[in-house]
Amino acid sequence: MKSLRTLKLALRALRRNIMRAALTTLGIVIGVAAVIAMMEIGNGSSAAIQRTIASMGANNLLIMPGTAASGGVSFGAGSVKTLTPEDARAIGKECPAVASVAPVERVRTQVVYGNRNWVPLFIYGTTPDYLQVRDWTELAEGDTFTDRDVRNASKVCLVGQTIVRELFGGQSPLGQELRIQNVAFKVIGVLQRKGANMMGMDQDDVVLAPWTTIKYRVAGSSVENVNQSAATANTASTAVNTLSQIYPGKASPYPTPSATQQADTPLPVRFTSVDQIIVAARSGGQIPLAIQQIVTLLHERHHIHPGEPDDFSIRDMTEMTKAMSSTTDLMTKLLLAVAMISLVVGGVGIMNIMLVSVTERTREIGLRMAVGAKPGDILRQFLAEAVVLCLIGGAMGILVGRGSSFLVQLVLNWPTVISIGAIVAAVLVSATVGIVFGYYPAWKASRLDPIEALRYE
C-alpha cells in the first residue's frame, strides 16, 4: 500500500508540469529508440553479411578421398577411390548438423558452342542438392535438373553467367546445346551471378550437370579400376597414367569374380566413386559438430577401426568463419556503444530536471517532513518519479525505434531483423537509468532539514 501511495504521489507531481516531464523523457526516448533501431539494423546487416559469406562457402565442408602411397611416395589427394554417392546420402540422413550434401564429379576440358569454345574453371557433375549447399537455389532463368535426370544420366546442364558471356554472347542459352568432350548437353537453366570467392576465383565460370552424366559419358572412366582424379584430367584416349591403380603396391581387397559369377551377376558395377562430397552445415557454429558426426559416420561405413588412418580428409573454412564472426561482433558492439551514449545523455537530463524539481519543491518537502514523513518516504517519492519518467520514455522509445527500423527497411531497402532481446534490454536499461540518475536528487531531497525547508522562499 505504501508503494502504491508513493507511485500515486509521483504521478500527481509529474502531472503538474507535463511539458517539462515530456521534454525530460525526450532524451530517454531518443536513447531507447537508438538502441532498438541500431540493434535491428545491425542484426539485419549481420544476417546479410553471413548470407553473403555463406554463399561463398563459409559454412561448407569439403570431403576429399584418401591418399595412396607406395615405396614412401605419396600420390596425392584423390589417388584412391574411397567416397561414394551412398556416403553422401548417408551423411544427409544421419548427420543432424548437416543441412544439405551433394557428391561432386569433376572434369576440366573444353566446352564448345557453335564456333566458340571455352575452358570453364569448374565443370561439376553433381545432384540438385548442390544448389542448396552453395545457396544458389534461385536461378536467373530456366530450371534445374532433377534426381530423375541423375538416375537416367540425362544430358542436361546449368551454366554460370561467365559461360553465358563467353559462349553465347550474353544471349539467353535456354534450349541451346553445348558440347563437352563431344557429348551434347542441353542448357535448361542459368545460375544467378555470384562473383569471385574469397580466393578470387570466378564462381560464375561453371557448368553443372548430373554426376552420372559427367562420370559415365564425359569422363569416360571405368567404375572398376580407373583413378577418378587422374581420369578426369586425362583428355587423350591414348594417354598413359601410371597412377591408375586403385591400390598401388598391393593387391585389391576386392575378390576377382569368376566367369560364372560375372555371367550370373546382373549388375556388373560393384563400386562407384565420386571425386569429392560437399557439405553445408546448418550454421557456422555447428561446423565442428558436423565434422565430428561425419567422421564418426564414415568410420563406421568404411570400417575404419580406432588407431587406423582415415581414408578421407575434411576441409573447412575456419578462417573465413572466424572473420565473419569477428566482423559481426565488432559491428554489434559498435552500435551498442553508440546507443548507450544516447541513454547516458538522457539520464543526465533526468538528473538535471530532478535537481531543479527538488529546488522548486523545497517547501513541499519541508511540510511533508513536518507532518511526519520520514526521509525514506521522500527518497522513494522522488526516486519513483525518476523511474516513471524513464519507463514512459522507454515505452515511447520502443515505438519510435520499431517505427524507425520499419521506415529504414521500407524506404532504404536495408535488411532489418526484429530483436526481442533489445526491446527487453531497453526496458531494463530505462528503469536502471531512472534509479541511477534519480537517486542523487532523491537522496538530496531526503536530507533536507525540515526547518530550513519551511523557511525556503
C-alpha positions as CSV (number, residue, x, y, z in Angstrom):
1,M,0.0,0.0,0.0
2,K,2.8,2.4,0.8
3,S,4.5,1.7,-2.6
4,L,1.1,2.3,-4.4
5,R,0.6,5.5,-2.5
6,T,4.2,6.6,-3.4
7,L,3.5,5.9,-7.1
8,K,0.3,8.0,-7.0
9,L,2.1,10.9,-5.4
10,A,4.9,10.6,-8.1
11,L,2.3,10.6,-10.9
12,R,0.4,13.6,-9.4
13,A,3.7,15.5,-9.1
14,L,4.6,14.8,-12.8
15,R,1.2,16.0,-14.0
16,R,1.8,19.4,-12.6
17,N,4.5,20.0,-15.3
18,I,3.5,17.8,-18.2
19,M,5.6,19.8,-20.7
20,R,8.7,19.6,-18.6
21,A,8.2,15.9,-18.0
22,A,7.7,15.3,-21.7
23,L,10.9,17.2,-22.6
24,T,12.7,15.3,-19.8
25,T,11.8,11.9,-21.2
26,L,12.8,13.0,-24.7
27,G,16.4,12.1,-24.0
28,I,15.4,8.6,-22.9
29,V,13.1,8.2,-25.9
30,I,15.9,9.1,-28.3
31,G,18.3,6.8,-26.5
32,V,16.0,3.8,-26.4
33,A,14.9,4.3,-30.0
34,A,18.6,4.4,-31.0
35,V,19.2,1.1,-29.2
36,I,16.2,-0.6,-30.8
37,A,16.8,0.8,-34.3
38,M,20.5,0.2,-34.3
39,M,20.3,-3.3,-33.0
40,E,17.7,-4.3,-35.5
41,I,19.6,-2.7,-38.4
42,G,22.8,-4.2,-37.1
43,N,21.2,-7.7,-36.8
44,G,19.8,-7.3,-40.3
45,S,23.2,-6.3,-41.7
46,S,24.9,-9.1,-39.8
47,A,22.5,-11.6,-41.2
48,A,23.0,-10.2,-44.7
49,I,26.8,-10.4,-44.3
50,Q,26.5,-14.0,-43.0
51,R,24.4,-15.0,-46.0
52,T,26.8,-13.4,-48.4
53,I,29.9,-15.1,-46.9
54,A,27.9,-18.4,-46.5
55,S,27.2,-18.2,-50.3
56,M,31.0,-18.1,-50.8
57,G,31.4,-21.3,-48.8
58,A,31.9,-20.3,-45.2
59,N,29.5,-23.0,-43.9
60,N,30.8,-25.6,-46.4
61,L,32.8,-28.7,-45.7
62,L,34.7,-30.5,-48.4
63,I,35.3,-34.2,-48.0
64,M,38.1,-35.5,-50.1
65,P,39.1,-39.1,-50.8
66,G,42.2,-40.7,-49.4
67,T,45.8,-40.7,-50.5
68,A,47.7,-43.7,-51.9
69,A,51.3,-44.2,-51.2
70,S,53.9,-46.8,-52.5
71,G,57.5,-47.1,-51.6
72,G,57.4,-44.0,-49.5
73,V,55.9,-41.9,-52.3
74,S,52.5,-40.3,-51.8
75,F,50.3,-39.9,-54.9
76,G,48.3,-37.0,-53.5
77,A,44.7,-36.5,-52.5
78,G,42.1,-38.4,-54.6
79,S,44.6,-41.1,-55.7
80,V,42.3,-43.8,-54.3
81,K,38.6,-44.3,-54.6
82,T,37.0,-44.1,-51.1
83,L,34.0,-41.9,-51.4
84,T,30.7,-43.0,-52.9
85,P,27.3,-41.4,-53.6
86,E,25.9,-43.6,-50.9
87,D,28.3,-41.9,-48.4
88,A,26.7,-38.6,-49.4
89,R,23.2,-39.9,-48.9
90,A,24.1,-41.3,-45.5
91,I,25.6,-38.0,-44.4
92,G,22.4,-36.2,-45.4
93,K,20.2,-38.6,-43.5
94,E,22.2,-39.4,-40.4
95,C,24.1,-36.2,-39.5
96,P,21.7,-33.7,-37.8
97,A,24.2,-30.8,-38.0
98,V,24.3,-31.1,-41.8
99,A,21.8,-29.0,-43.7
100,S,22.5,-30.4,-47.2
101,V,25.0,-32.5,-49.0
102,A,26.0,-33.3,-52.6
103,P,28.5,-35.6,-54.3
104,V,30.8,-33.9,-56.9
105,E,32.5,-35.4,-60.0
106,R,34.9,-33.0,-61.6
107,V,36.4,-32.7,-65.1
108,R,38.4,-29.9,-66.8
109,T,38.0,-29.8,-70.5
110,Q,36.8,-27.7,-73.4
111,V,33.2,-26.6,-73.9
112,V,32.1,-25.8,-77.4
113,Y,29.1,-24.0,-78.8
114,G,28.9,-23.3,-82.5
115,N,32.2,-21.7,-83.5
116,R,33.1,-20.6,-79.9
117,N,34.9,-22.6,-77.2
118,W,35.8,-22.0,-73.6
119,V,37.5,-24.0,-70.8
120,P,35.5,-23.3,-67.6
121,L,37.1,-23.3,-64.3
122,F,34.6,-25.7,-62.9
123,I,32.7,-28.5,-64.7
124,Y,30.9,-30.3,-61.9
125,G,28.8,-33.4,-62.0
126,T,26.5,-33.3,-59.0
127,T,22.9,-33.6,-57.7
128,P,20.2,-30.9,-57.4
129,D,21.2,-30.5,-53.7
130,Y,24.4,-28.8,-54.8
131,L,22.5,-25.6,-55.3
132,Q,21.2,-25.8,-51.7
133,V,24.7,-26.4,-50.4
134,R,26.1,-23.4,-52.2
135,D,23.0,-21.2,-51.5
136,W,22.3,-21.0,-55.3
137,T,18.7,-22.1,-55.3
138,E,17.4,-19.0,-57.2
139,L,18.2,-19.3,-60.9
140,A,18.4,-16.3,-63.3
141,E,16.3,-18.2,-65.7
142,G,15.2,-21.7,-66.6
143,D,15.0,-24.6,-64.1
144,T,17.4,-27.1,-62.5
145,F,17.9,-30.8,-63.3
146,T,16.2,-33.3,-61.1
147,D,17.0,-36.5,-59.3
148,R,15.4,-38.4,-62.2
149,D,17.9,-36.8,-64.5
150,V,20.7,-38.0,-62.2
151,R,19.3,-41.6,-62.3
152,N,18.9,-41.5,-66.1
153,A,22.3,-39.8,-66.7
154,S,20.4,-37.2,-68.8
155,K,22.4,-34.8,-71.0
156,V,21.2,-31.5,-69.4
157,C,23.2,-28.8,-67.7
158,L,23.1,-25.4,-65.9
159,V,25.6,-22.7,-66.8
160,G,27.0,-19.7,-65.0
161,Q,27.0,-16.1,-66.1
162,T,30.6,-16.3,-67.4
163,I,29.7,-19.2,-69.7
164,V,26.7,-17.2,-71.0
165,R,29.0,-14.3,-71.8
166,E,31.8,-16.2,-73.4
167,L,29.9,-18.8,-75.3
168,F,26.5,-17.3,-76.0
169,G,27.5,-13.6,-76.3
170,G,25.2,-12.6,-73.4
171,Q,22.1,-14.1,-75.1
172,S,19.8,-16.5,-73.4
173,P,21.2,-20.0,-73.7
174,L,18.0,-21.8,-72.8
175,G,17.3,-24.7,-75.1
176,Q,20.7,-24.5,-76.8
177,E,23.2,-27.3,-76.9
178,L,26.8,-27.1,-76.0
179,R,29.3,-29.9,-76.3
180,I,31.6,-31.3,-73.6
181,Q,34.0,-34.0,-74.9
182,N,31.7,-34.3,-78.0
183,V,28.7,-35.0,-75.7
184,A,25.8,-32.6,-76.4
185,F,24.3,-31.1,-73.3
186,K,21.0,-29.1,-73.4
187,V,21.1,-25.9,-71.4
188,I,18.0,-25.9,-69.1
189,G,18.9,-23.2,-66.6
190,V,21.2,-20.2,-65.9
191,L,22.7,-19.6,-62.5
192,Q,22.5,-16.3,-60.7
193,R,25.6,-14.2,-60.7
194,K,27.8,-14.9,-57.6
195,G,31.1,-13.1,-58.4
196,A,34.5,-14.1,-57.1
197,N,35.0,-16.2,-54.0
198,M,37.4,-15.5,-51.1
199,M,40.3,-16.9,-53.1
200,G,39.5,-14.6,-56.1
201,M,38.2,-17.5,-58.3
202,D,35.3,-16.7,-60.6
203,Q,32.3,-18.7,-59.2
204,D,30.3,-17.9,-62.4
205,D,32.7,-19.8,-64.6
206,V,30.9,-23.1,-64.0
207,V,28.9,-25.8,-65.7
208,L,26.7,-28.1,-63.6
209,A,25.3,-31.4,-64.8
210,P,24.1,-34.7,-63.3
211,W,27.1,-36.5,-61.8
212,T,26.2,-39.8,-63.6
213,T,26.3,-38.0,-67.0
214,I,29.7,-36.4,-66.3
215,K,31.2,-39.6,-64.9
216,Y,30.0,-42.1,-67.5
217,R,29.6,-40.0,-70.6
218,V,32.2,-37.2,-70.3
219,A,35.0,-38.5,-68.1
220,G,34.5,-42.0,-69.6
221,S,36.2,-43.6,-66.7
222,S,35.7,-47.2,-65.7
223,V,33.9,-47.8,-62.4
224,E,36.2,-50.8,-61.8
225,N,39.8,-49.8,-61.9
226,V,40.5,-46.3,-63.0
227,N,41.6,-43.5,-60.7
228,Q,38.8,-40.8,-60.9
229,S,41.0,-37.8,-60.3
230,A,43.6,-38.9,-62.9
231,A,40.9,-39.9,-65.4
232,T,39.2,-36.5,-65.4
233,A,42.4,-34.7,-66.1
234,N,43.2,-37.1,-69.0
235,T,41.6,-35.9,-72.2
236,A,43.6,-38.0,-74.7
237,S,42.4,-41.6,-75.0
238,T,46.0,-42.8,-75.7
239,A,47.5,-41.2,-72.6
240,V,49.1,-43.5,-70.1
241,N,48.5,-42.9,-66.4
242,T,50.9,-44.7,-64.0
243,L,48.6,-43.9,-61.1
244,S,45.6,-45.7,-62.5
245,Q,45.8,-48.5,-60.0
246,I,43.4,-48.3,-57.1
247,Y,45.8,-49.7,-54.6
248,P,49.4,-49.2,-55.8
249,G,51.8,-51.7,-54.4
250,K,49.3,-54.1,-53.1
251,A,46.6,-56.4,-54.3
252,S,43.0,-55.1,-54.4
253,P,41.0,-56.1,-51.4
254,Y,38.0,-56.9,-53.6
255,P,38.0,-60.6,-54.9
256,T,38.0,-61.1,-58.6
257,P,34.8,-62.7,-59.7
258,S,35.0,-65.9,-61.8
259,A,33.4,-66.1,-65.3
260,T,30.4,-67.9,-63.9
261,Q,29.9,-65.3,-61.2
262,Q,30.1,-62.5,-63.8
263,A,27.6,-64.2,-66.0
264,D,25.2,-64.7,-63.1
265,T,25.5,-61.2,-61.8
266,P,23.1,-58.8,-63.4
267,L,24.8,-55.6,-62.0
268,P,28.5,-55.5,-63.1
269,V,29.1,-52.2,-61.3
270,R,30.3,-53.1,-57.8
271,F,31.8,-49.8,-56.7
272,T,31.0,-46.3,-57.9
273,S,33.1,-43.5,-56.6
274,V,32.9,-39.7,-56.7
275,D,35.8,-37.1,-56.6
276,Q,34.5,-35.3,-53.5
277,I,31.5,-34.6,-51.3
278,I,30.5,-31.1,-50.5
279,V,28.5,-30.5,-47.3
280,A,26.7,-27.4,-45.9
281,A,26.5,-27.2,-42.1
282,R,23.3,-25.7,-40.6
283,S,25.3,-22.8,-39.3
284,G,28.9,-21.6,-38.8
285,G,28.7,-22.5,-35.1
286,Q,27.7,-26.1,-35.9
287,I,30.7,-26.8,-38.2
288,P,32.8,-28.6,-35.5
289,L,29.7,-30.8,-34.6
290,A,29.1,-31.6,-38.3
291,I,32.7,-32.6,-38.8
292,Q,32.5,-34.9,-35.7
293,Q,29.3,-36.5,-37.0
294,I,30.7,-37.0,-40.5
295,V,33.9,-38.6,-39.2
296,T,32.0,-41.0,-37.0
297,L,29.7,-42.0,-39.8
298,L,32.4,-42.5,-42.4
299,H,34.5,-44.5,-39.9
300,E,31.5,-46.8,-39.5
301,R,30.7,-47.0,-43.2
302,H,34.4,-47.5,-44.3
303,H,35.1,-50.0,-41.4
304,I,37.9,-47.9,-40.0
305,H,38.9,-49.1,-36.6
306,P,40.4,-46.9,-33.8
307,G,44.1,-46.1,-34.5
308,E,43.8,-46.7,-38.2
309,P,44.4,-43.9,-40.6
310,D,41.4,-42.3,-42.3
311,D,40.8,-42.9,-45.9
312,F,39.3,-39.4,-46.3
313,S,40.0,-35.9,-45.3
314,I,37.7,-33.0,-44.4
315,R,38.5,-29.4,-45.2
316,D,36.6,-26.5,-43.7
317,M,36.6,-22.7,-43.9
318,T,37.6,-22.0,-40.4
319,E,39.4,-18.8,-41.1
320,M,36.5,-17.4,-43.1
321,T,34.1,-18.3,-40.4
322,K,36.3,-16.6,-37.8
323,A,36.5,-13.4,-39.9
324,M,32.7,-13.4,-40.3
325,S,32.1,-13.8,-36.6
326,S,34.6,-11.1,-35.6
327,T,33.1,-8.7,-38.1
328,T,29.6,-9.3,-36.8
329,D,30.6,-9.0,-33.2
330,L,32.5,-5.8,-33.9
331,M,29.5,-4.2,-35.7
332,T,27.1,-5.1,-32.9
333,K,29.4,-3.8,-30.1
334,L,30.0,-0.5,-32.0
335,L,26.2,0.1,-32.5
336,L,25.6,-0.8,-28.8
337,A,28.3,1.7,-27.7
338,V,26.7,4.5,-29.7
339,A,23.2,3.8,-28.4
340,M,24.4,3.6,-24.8
341,I,25.9,7.1,-25.1
342,S,22.4,8.3,-26.1
343,L,21.0,6.7,-23.0
344,V,23.6,8.2,-20.7
345,V,22.9,11.7,-22.1
346,G,19.2,11.1,-21.4
347,G,20.0,10.0,-17.9
348,V,22.0,13.2,-17.3
349,G,19.0,15.2,-18.5
350,I,16.7,13.4,-16.0
351,M,19.1,14.1,-13.1
352,N,19.3,17.8,-14.0
353,I,15.5,18.2,-14.1
354,M,15.0,16.2,-10.9
355,L,17.5,18.5,-9.1
356,V,15.5,21.5,-10.4
357,S,12.4,19.8,-9.1
358,V,13.9,19.3,-5.7
359,T,14.8,23.0,-5.5
360,E,11.3,24.1,-6.6
361,R,9.5,21.8,-4.1
362,T,11.7,22.5,-1.1
363,R,8.8,24.0,1.0
364,E,6.6,21.0,0.0
365,I,9.3,18.6,1.2
366,G,9.7,20.5,4.5
367,L,5.9,20.5,5.0
368,R,5.7,16.7,4.4
369,M,8.5,16.1,6.8
370,A,7.0,18.4,9.4
371,V,3.7,16.3,9.4
372,G,5.6,13.0,9.9
373,A,7.1,11.9,6.6
374,K,10.4,10.1,7.0
375,P,13.5,10.7,4.9
376,G,12.9,7.3,3.3
377,D,9.5,8.3,2.2
378,I,10.9,11.4,0.5
379,L,13.6,9.3,-1.1
380,R,11.1,6.8,-2.5
381,Q,8.8,9.5,-3.9
382,F,11.5,11.3,-5.9
383,L,13.1,8.0,-7.0
384,A,9.7,6.8,-8.2
385,E,9.2,10.0,-10.2
386,A,12.6,9.4,-12.0
387,V,11.8,5.7,-12.7
388,V,8.3,6.5,-14.0
389,L,9.8,9.2,-16.3
390,C,12.4,6.7,-17.6
391,L,9.8,3.9,-18.1
392,I,7.4,6.2,-20.0
393,G,10.4,7.3,-22.2
394,G,11.4,3.7,-22.7
395,A,7.9,2.7,-23.9
396,M,7.8,5.6,-26.3
397,G,11.4,4.8,-27.4
398,I,10.4,1.3,-28.3
399,L,7.6,2.5,-30.5
400,V,9.9,5.1,-32.1
401,G,12.7,2.6,-32.6
402,R,10.4,0.0,-34.2
403,G,8.9,2.6,-36.4
404,S,12.4,3.9,-37.5
405,S,13.5,0.4,-38.2
406,F,10.5,-0.2,-40.4
407,L,11.0,3.0,-42.3
408,V,14.6,2.2,-42.9
409,Q,13.6,-1.2,-44.4
410,L,10.8,0.3,-46.4
411,V,12.5,3.4,-47.8
412,L,16.2,2.5,-48.0
413,N,15.5,-1.3,-48.5
414,W,18.1,-2.2,-45.8
415,P,17.7,-5.6,-44.1
416,T,16.4,-5.4,-40.5
417,V,15.8,-8.2,-38.0
418,I,13.5,-7.6,-35.0
419,S,15.3,-8.0,-31.7
420,I,13.2,-9.1,-28.8
421,G,16.3,-9.1,-26.6
422,A,16.9,-5.4,-27.4
423,I,13.4,-4.5,-26.5
424,V,13.6,-6.2,-23.1
425,A,17.0,-4.7,-22.5
426,A,15.7,-1.3,-23.4
427,V,13.0,-1.6,-20.7
428,L,15.5,-2.8,-18.1
429,V,18.0,-0.1,-19.0
430,S,15.4,2.6,-18.8
431,A,14.5,1.5,-15.2
432,T,18.2,1.3,-14.3
433,V,18.9,4.8,-15.7
434,G,16.0,6.1,-13.6
435,I,17.3,4.6,-10.5
436,V,21.0,5.5,-11.1
437,F,20.4,9.1,-12.2
438,G,17.4,9.8,-10.0
439,Y,19.0,8.5,-6.8
440,Y,21.2,11.6,-6.1
441,P,18.3,14.2,-6.4
442,A,16.1,11.9,-4.3
443,W,18.8,11.5,-1.7
444,K,19.4,15.3,-1.6
445,A,15.6,15.8,-1.1
446,S,15.5,13.3,1.8
447,R,18.5,15.0,3.5
448,L,16.8,18.5,3.7
449,D,16.3,19.9,7.2
450,P,12.5,20.4,7.8
451,I,13.0,23.8,9.5
452,E,15.3,25.2,6.7
453,A,13.0,23.8,4.1
454,L,9.9,25.5,5.6
455,R,11.9,28.8,5.6
456,Y,12.9,28.4,2.0
457,E,11.4,31.1,-0.3
